[in-house]
Amino acid sequence: MSDKKLTFHVSTSNQGSGVTETFHLKADLNIDFDTVTPEKLESEIAEAYDNWLGSNIDSGWSIEDEVSE
């Protein structure tokens, strides 16, 4: 079986903020493209993407006390 390449990418609207990484389905993600159902393939890729995305972005939010004048 020849492996298939899968590319993940994420960016913001800022110039140069993009991150792209390519994986092989079988070798890197342990997904056997030849035997997996389309639904399972989509689920496995979505999970892998979510894990990858969480490792490649720094985001969050905070609440601060209101500043009185």
VOLO-250587 format. One record per atom (N, C-alpha, C, CB): residue in one letter; x, z, y; atom name; residue number from 0. Coordinates in pm, 1 decimal, padded with zeros to 6 digits, always signed. Atoms other than C-alpha are relative to their C-alpha. Last residue first. Glycine has a CB too. Example, Ala and Ser with C-alpha at 12.3 -4.5 7.8 and 13.67 -1.06 7.14 Angstrom:
2
(site s; (-00082.0; -00006.0; -00119.0); N; 1)
(site s; (+01367.0; +00714.0; -00106.0); CA; 1)
(site s; (-00077.0; +00073.0; +00109.0); C; 1)
(site s; (+00041.4; -00141.5; +00046.2); CB; 1)
(site a; (+00089.0; +00000.0; -00119.0); N; 0)
(site a; (+01230.0; +00780.0; -00450.0); CA; 0)
(site a; (+00090.0; +00000.0; +00120.0); C; 0)
(site a; (-00099.2; +00124.6; +00002.7); CB; 0)
***
This chain:
69
(site e; (-00076.3; +00016.3; -00124.3); N; 68)
(site e; (-01196.2; +03697.8; +05657.4); CA; 68)
(site e; (-00012.0; +00121.9; +00087.1); C; 68)
(site e; (-00046.7; -00122.7; +00076.6); CB; 68)
(site s; (+00080.9; -00029.7; -00117.9); N; 67)
(site s; (-01300.6; +03764.4; +05302.9); CA; 67)
(site s; (+00088.8; -00006.0; +00123.7); C; 67)
(site s; (-00068.4; +00139.4; -00012.4); CB; 67)
(site v; (-00084.6; -00047.6; -00110.8); N; 66)
(site v; (-01130.1; +03585.9; +05015.2); CA; 66)
(site v; (-00091.6; +00025.3; +00119.1); C; 66)
(site v; (+00114.2; -00104.5; +00036.3); CB; 66)
(site e; (+00026.7; +00067.8; -00126.3); N; 65)
(site e; (-01355.2; +03559.5; +04711.0); CA; 65)
(site e; (+00084.3; +00063.2; +00110.3); C; 65)
(site e; (-00150.9; +00006.7; +00035.5); CB; 65)
(site d; (+00087.2; -00075.2; -00090.1); N; 64)
(site d; (-01192.5; +03694.7; +04397.9); CA; 64)
(site d; (-00018.6; -00077.3; +00129.2); C; 64)
(site d; (+00057.8; +00140.4; +00028.7); CB; 64)
(site e; (-00067.4; -00092.9; -00089.1); N; 63)
(site e; (-01039.9; +03427.1; +04184.2); CA; 63)
(site e; (-00101.8; +00073.5; +00083.7); C; 63)
(site e; (+00100.4; -00072.6; +00089.3); CB; 63)
(site i; (+00094.6; -00052.5; -00099.4); N; 62)
(site i; (-01170.5; +03242.2; +03881.8); CA; 62)
(site i; (+00075.9; +00102.6; +00082.3); C; 62)
(site i; (-00129.0; +00063.6; -00067.8); CB; 62)
(site s; (-00010.1; -00142.1; -00032.0); N; 61)
(site s; (-00936.6; +03027.7; +03677.2); CA; 61)
(site s; (-00105.5; +00037.1; +00103.7); C; 61)
(site s; (+00141.7; +00034.9; +00051.6); CB; 61)
(site w; (+00070.6; -00036.3; -00121.4); N; 60)
(site w; (-00932.1; +02693.4; +03499.9); CA; 60)
(site w; (+00018.0; +00149.2; +00023.8); C; 60)
(site w; (-00150.4; -00037.5; -00009.1); CB; 60)
(site g; (+00070.0; -00127.2; +00003.7); N; 59)
(site g; (-00741.8; +02515.8; +03231.5); CA; 59)
(site g; (-00073.3; +00023.3; +00130.6); C; 59)
(site g; (+00097.1; +00114.6; -00027.9); CB; 59)
(site s; (+00116.7; -00006.4; -00087.0); N; 58)
(site s; (-00516.1; +02223.9; +03159.3); CA; 58)
(site s; (-00063.9; +00137.4; -00011.8); C; 58)
(site s; (-00101.8; -00111.0; -00035.3); CB; 58)
(site d; (-00001.4; -00134.6; -00052.9); N; 57)
(site d; (-00181.8; +02139.6; +03009.7); CA; 57)
(site d; (-00114.9; +00007.1; +00098.5); C; 57)
(site d; (+00137.9; +00036.5; +00066.9); CB; 57)
(site i; (+00053.6; -00020.9; -00133.7); N; 56)
(site i; (-00206.2; +01832.8; +02794.6); CA; 56)
(site i; (+00009.9; +00147.7; +00036.6); C; 56)
(site i; (-00146.5; -00048.8; +00008.9); CB; 56)
(site n; (-00057.6; +00087.6; -00101.6); N; 55)
(site n; (-00000.2; +01705.4; +02504.6); CA; 55)
(site n; (-00061.2; +00012.3; +00138.6); C; 55)
(site n; (-00012.1; -00139.3; -00044.2); CB; 55)
(site s; (-00144.1; -00020.5; -00009.6); N; 54)
(site s; (-00045.0; +01960.0; +02225.2); CA; 54)
(site s; (+00063.2; -00076.8; +00115.7); C; 54)
(site s; (+00065.8; -00040.3; -00129.2); CB; 54)
(site g; (-00024.1; -00138.8; -00038.3); N; 53)
(site g; (-00420.7; +01982.4; +02267.8); CA; 53)
(site g; (+00147.4; +00032.0; +00016.4); C; 53)
(site g; (-00059.9; +00092.2; -00101.8); CB; 53)
(site l; (+00035.6; -00012.2; -00140.8); N; 52)
(site l; (-00436.3; +01603.1; +02259.2); CA; 52)
(site l; (+00027.9; +00141.3; +00049.9); C; 52)
(site l; (-00147.8; -00036.2; +00021.7); CB; 52)
(site w; (-00104.9; +00064.7; -00078.9); N; 51)
(site w; (-00250.2; +01591.1; +01927.8); CA; 51)
(site w; (-00026.1; +00019.5; +00149.2); C; 51)
(site w; (+00008.5; -00150.6; -00033.8); CB; 51)
(site n; (-00120.5; -00082.5; +00014.3); N; 50)
(site n; (-00486.4; +01841.1; +01765.1); CA; 50)
(site n; (+00113.4; -00054.9; +00085.8); C; 50)
(site n; (+00043.9; +00006.7; -00147.5); CB; 50)
(site d; (+00025.7; -00125.9; -00070.6); N; 49)
(site d; (-00791.8; +01658.2; +01901.5); CA; 49)
(site d; (+00121.9; +00092.0; -00006.0); C; 49)
(site d; (-00122.9; +00071.0; -00059.9); CB; 49)
(site y; (-00008.5; +00026.5; -00143.8); N; 48)
(site y; (-00644.7; +01326.1; +01788.9); CA; 48)
(site y; (-00021.7; +00128.0; +00080.2); C; 48)
(site y; (-00103.2; -00106.3; +00041.4); CB; 48)
(site a; (-00141.5; +00018.2; -00032.4); N; 47)
(site a; (-00582.2; +01452.6; +01434.2); CA; 47)
(site a; (+00018.6; -00022.7; +00149.8); C; 47)
(site a; (+00058.8; -00118.1; -00079.4); CB; 47)
(site e; (-00064.5; -00131.0; +00011.3); N; 46)
(site e; (-00938.7; +01582.1; +01414.7); CA; 46)
(site e; (+00148.1; -00009.0; +00036.4); C; 46)
(site e; (-00016.4; +00055.8; -00142.5); CB; 46)
(site a; (+00047.6; -00082.2; -00111.4); N; 45)
(site a; (-01081.2; +01254.8; +01546.4); CA; 45)
(site a; (+00065.1; +00137.5; -00002.1); C; 45)
(site a; (-00152.5; +00014.1; -00004.9); CB; 45)
(site i; (-00070.0; +00044.9; -00120.8); N; 44)
(site i; (-00862.0; +01057.5; +01303.8); CA; 44)
(site i; (-00042.5; +00083.8; +00120.2); C; 44)
(site i; (-00027.7; -00149.7; +00026.7); CB; 44)
(site e; (-00141.6; -00037.6; +00011.4); N; 43)
(site e; (-00982.9; +01260.8; +01006.2); CA; 43)
(site e; (+00078.4; -00039.4; +00124.8); C; 43)
(site e; (+00062.7; -00065.7; -00123.6); CB; 43)
(site s; (-00010.0; -00144.5; -00010.2); N; 42)
(site s; (-01349.6; +01231.6; +01110.6); CA; 42)
(site s; (+00146.0; +00046.8; -00002.8); C; 42)
(site s; (-00078.5; +00065.7; -00112.8); CB; 42)
(site e; (+00030.1; -00034.6; -00139.0); N; 41)
(site e; (-01327.1; +00856.2; +01170.2); CA; 41)
(site e; (+00015.3; +00150.3; +00023.2); C; 41)
(site e; (-00142.4; -00045.1; +00037.0); CB; 41)
(site l; (-00110.5; +00050.1; -00081.4); N; 40)
(site l; (-01157.2; +00805.9; +00834.7); CA; 40)
(site l; (-00020.1; +00038.8; +00145.8); C; 40)
(site l; (+00012.7; -00152.8; -00013.6); CB; 40)
(site k; (-00108.4; -00096.9; +00018.1); N; 39)
(site k; (-01417.5; +01026.3; +00662.7); CA; 39)
(site k; (+00122.1; -00040.7; +00082.9); C; 39)
(site k; (+00038.1; +00011.9; -00149.8); CB; 39)
(site e; (+00041.9; -00123.9; -00065.7); N; 38)
(site e; (-01698.4; +00811.4; +00805.4); CA; 38)
(site e; (+00110.5; +00105.6; -00007.9); C; 38)
(site e; (-00129.8; +00053.6; -00064.2); CB; 38)
(site p; (-00006.8; +00015.9; -00146.4); N; 37)
(site p; (-01521.5; +00486.7; +00715.1); CA; 37)
(site p; (-00036.9; +00128.5; +00074.9); C; 37)
(site p; (-00092.9; -00113.0; +00044.3); CB; 37)
(site t; (+00119.7; +00064.7; -00052.9); N; 36)
(site t; (-01469.4; +00611.2; +00357.9); CA; 36)
(site t; (+00012.7; -00015.1; +00151.0); C; 36)
(site t; (-00127.0; +00080.7; -00036.2); CB; 36)
(site v; (+00087.5; -00085.4; -00081.2); N; 35)
(site v; (-01113.3; +00689.1; +00247.1); CA; 35)
(site v; (-00121.3; -00080.0; +00049.7); C; 35)
(site v; (+00078.5; +00059.6; +00120.4); CB; 35)
(site t; (+00100.1; -00069.6; +00081.1); N; 34)
(site t; (-00952.7; +00496.4; -00039.3); CA; 34)
(site t; (-00100.4; +00081.7; +00081.1); C; 34)
(site t; (+00069.0; +00090.1; -00096.8); CB; 34)
(site d; (+00058.4; +00083.7; +00105.0); N; 33)
(site d; (-00736.6; +00226.2; +00120.4); CA; 33)
(site d; (-00111.4; +00068.8; -00077.8); C; 33)
(site d; (+00107.2; -00043.1; -00095.3); CB; 33)
(site f; (+00092.3; +00097.7; -00056.6); N; 32)
(site f; (-00669.8; +00415.5; +00445.2); CA; 32)
(site f; (-00073.2; -00079.8; -00108.0); C; 32)
(site f; (+00074.9; -00094.6; +00091.8); CB; 32)
(site d; (-00011.8; +00117.5; +00086.3); N; 31)
(site d; (-00508.4; +00708.2; +00263.9); CA; 31)
(site d; (-00106.9; -00101.8; +00039.6); C; 31)
(site d; (-00013.8; +00039.4; -00150.6); CB; 31)
(site i; (+00130.1; +00064.6; +00014.3); N; 30)
(site i; (-00475.9; +00962.3; +00545.7); CA; 30)
(site i; (+00020.0; -00127.7; -00079.9); C; 30)
(site i; (-00065.3; -00030.0; +00139.6); CB; 30)
(site n; (+00048.0; -00017.7; +00137.5); N; 29)
(site n; (-00171.1; +01190.9; +00516.4); CA; 29)
(site n; (-00143.0; -00051.5; -00018.5); C; 29)
(site n; (+00007.0; +00147.4; -00039.0); CB; 29)
(site l; (+00125.5; -00075.1; -00005.8); N; 28)
(site l; (-00125.4; +01199.0; +00895.9); CA; 28)
(site l; (-00061.4; +00025.0; -00137.1); C; 28)
(site l; (-00098.9; -00073.2; +00086.0); CB; 28)
(site d; (+00001.2; -00106.2; -00100.1); N; 27)
(site d; (+00239.8; +01094.6; +00923.9); CA; 27)
(site d; (-00123.4; +00089.7; -00006.5); C; 27)
(site d; (+00009.7; -00060.2; +00136.2); CB; 27)
(site a; (-00126.9; -00072.5; -00008.5); N; 26)
(site a; (+00312.7; +00882.6; +00616.5); CA; 26)
(site a; (-00005.9; +00120.6; +00094.3); C; 26)
(site a; (+00109.1; -00094.0; +00045.7); CB; 26)
(site k; (-00037.4; -00067.0; +00125.1); N; 25)
(site k; (-00043.7; +00777.6; +00537.6); CA; 25)
(site k; (+00123.7; +00087.8; +00018.1); C; 25)
(site k; (+00025.4; -00103.5; -00110.1); CB; 25)
(site l; (+00110.1; -00074.0; +00060.7); N; 24)
(site l; (-00192.1; +00694.8; +00877.9); CA; 24)
(site l; (+00043.8; +00079.8; -00122.4); C; 24)
(site l; (-00110.7; -00095.1; -00038.4); CB; 24)
(site h; (+00042.3; +00075.9; +00116.7); N; 23)
(site h; (+00134.3; +00602.7; +01046.7); CA; 23)
(site h; (-00106.2; +00083.3; -00071.6); C; 23)
(site h; (+00121.7; -00033.5; -00095.2); CB; 23)
(site f; (-00011.7; -00064.8; +00129.7); N; 22)
(site f; (+00164.5; +00751.3; +01394.2); CA; 22)
(site f; (-00032.0; -00101.5; -00109.0); C; 22)
(site f; (-00094.0; +00123.4; -00009.6); CB; 22)
(site t; (+00047.0; +00078.2; +00114.2); N; 21)
(site t; (+00218.0; +00615.8; +01743.5); CA; 21)
(site t; (+00030.6; +00073.5; -00129.3); C; 21)
(site t; (+00064.5; -00139.9; -00001.1); CB; 21)
(site e; (-00077.7; -00028.0; +00120.0); N; 20)
(site e; (+00244.1; +00828.4; +02057.0); CA; 20)
(site e; (-00062.8; -00076.2; -00116.1); C; 20)
(site e; (+00005.8; +00153.7; -00029.7); CB; 20)
(site t; (+00038.5; +00083.1; +00113.1); N; 19)
(site t; (+00136.5; +00756.8; +02412.9); CA; 19)
(site t; (+00090.3; +00033.6; -00117.3); C; 19)
(site t; (+00008.3; -00151.1; +00035.2); CB; 19)
(site v; (-00075.7; -00035.3; +00119.4); N; 18)
(site v; (+00144.0; +00992.2; +02711.6); CA; 18)
(site v; (-00055.6; -00084.8; -00113.7); C; 18)
(site v; (-00009.2; +00154.7; -00032.2); CB; 18)
(site g; (+00040.5; +00036.5; +00134.8); N; 17)
(site g; (+00031.2; +00874.7; +03052.6); CA; 17)
(site g; (+00095.1; +00046.9; -00108.8); C; 17)
(site g; (-00014.4; -00146.5; -00008.5); CB; 17)
(site s; (+00047.4; -00118.7; +00071.4); N; 16)
(site s; (+00090.2; +01061.3; +03376.5); CA; 16)
(site s; (-00031.8; -00027.3; -00146.6); C; 16)
(site s; (-00122.4; +00054.8; +00068.2); CB; 16)
(site g; (-00102.6; -00058.0; +00085.8); N; 15)
(site g; (+00310.6; +00793.9; +03531.0); CA; 15)
(site g; (-00044.1; +00119.6; -00081.5); C; 15)
(site g; (+00114.4; +00039.0; +00081.7); CB; 15)
(site q; (-00103.6; +00091.9; +00047.3); N; 14)
(site q; (+00075.7; +00713.1; +03818.7); CA; 14)
(site q; (+00101.9; +00074.5; -00085.8); C; 14)
(site q; (+00070.3; -00068.7; +00119.0); CB; 14)
(site n; (-00129.1; -00001.3; -00069.3); N; 13)
(site n; (-00200.6; +00971.1; +03849.3); CA; 13)
(site n; (+00099.2; -00095.0; -00065.5); C; 13)
(site n; (+00057.6; +00141.5; +00002.7); CB; 13)
(site s; (-00003.2; +00111.0; -00094.6); N; 12)
(site s; (-00551.6; +00883.0; +03726.0); CA; 12)
(site s; (+00132.1; -00008.3; +00075.8); C; 12)
(site s; (-00114.0; +00012.9; +00098.0); CB; 12)
(site t; (+00089.5; -00029.0; -00110.8); N; 11)
(site t; (-00498.6; +01102.2; +03425.3); CA; 11)
(site t; (+00006.4; -00120.0; +00093.5); C; 11)
(site t; (+00039.1; +00134.4; +00073.8); CB; 11)
(site s; (-00057.2; +00003.0; -00133.8); N; 10)
(site s; (-00352.3; +00994.4; +03095.3); CA; 10)
(site s; (-00103.9; +00047.0; +00100.1); C; 10)
(site s; (+00050.3; -00141.5; +00035.8); CB; 10)
(site v; (+00074.3; -00079.3; -00096.8); N; 9)
(site v; (-00401.4; +01013.0; +02720.6); CA; 9)
(site v; (+00069.6; -00014.6; +00134.7); C; 9)
(site v; (-00009.4; +00150.4; -00043.6); CB; 9)
(site h; (-00045.2; +00000.5; -00138.6); N; 8)
(site h; (-00292.0; +00794.5; +02431.8); CA; 8)
(site h; (-00092.2; +00085.3; +00085.1); C; 8)
(site h; (+00006.3; -00143.3; +00054.9); CB; 8)
(site f; (+00077.1; -00090.2; -00085.6); N; 7)
(site f; (-00302.5; +00797.3; +02053.2); CA; 7)
(site f; (+00053.8; -00013.0; +00141.9); C; 7)
(site f; (+00008.2; +00148.8; -00050.5); CB; 7)
(site t; (-00058.8; -00041.2; -00126.9); N; 6)
(site t; (-00173.9; +00503.3; +01850.7); CA; 6)
(site t; (-00098.4; +00087.3; +00076.1); C; 6)
(site t; (+00040.3; -00122.4; +00084.3); CB; 6)
(site l; (+00105.1; -00056.2; -00082.5); N; 5)
(site l; (-00247.7; +00451.9; +01481.6); CA; 5)
(site l; (+00065.8; +00049.9; +00127.2); C; 5)
(site l; (-00077.6; +00114.4; -00074.0); CB; 5)
(site k; (-00039.9; -00075.2; -00119.3); N; 4)
(site k; (-00026.5; +00234.7; +01264.3); CA; 4)
(site k; (-00123.6; +00042.9; +00077.5); C; 4)
(site k; (+00093.7; -00084.3; +00090.0); CB; 4)
(site k; (+00057.0; +00051.7; -00124.0); N; 3)
(site k; (-00132.1; +00131.0; +00915.3); CA; 3)
(site k; (+00043.2; +00090.4; +00114.3); C; 3)
(site k; (-00155.6; -00009.2; -00008.3); CB; 3)
(site d; (+00058.0; -00099.0; -00089.0); N; 2)
(site d; (+00071.3; +00185.4; +00600.5); CA; 2)
(site d; (-00055.9; -00068.0; +00124.4); C; 2)
(site d; (+00104.2; +00106.2; +00038.6); CB; 2)
(site s; (-00070.0; -00004.3; -00128.1); N; 1)
(site s; (+00129.2; -00085.1; +00343.3); CA; 1)
(site s; (-00074.7; +00096.0; +00091.1); C; 1)
(site s; (+00010.7; -00142.4; +00064.6); CB; 1)
(site m; (+00084.8; +00000.0; -00118.6); N; 0)
(site m; (+00000.0; +00000.0; +00000.0); CA; 0)
(site m; (+00088.6; +00000.0; +00123.9); C; 0)
(site m; (-00096.1; +00122.5; +00000.3); CB; 0)
***
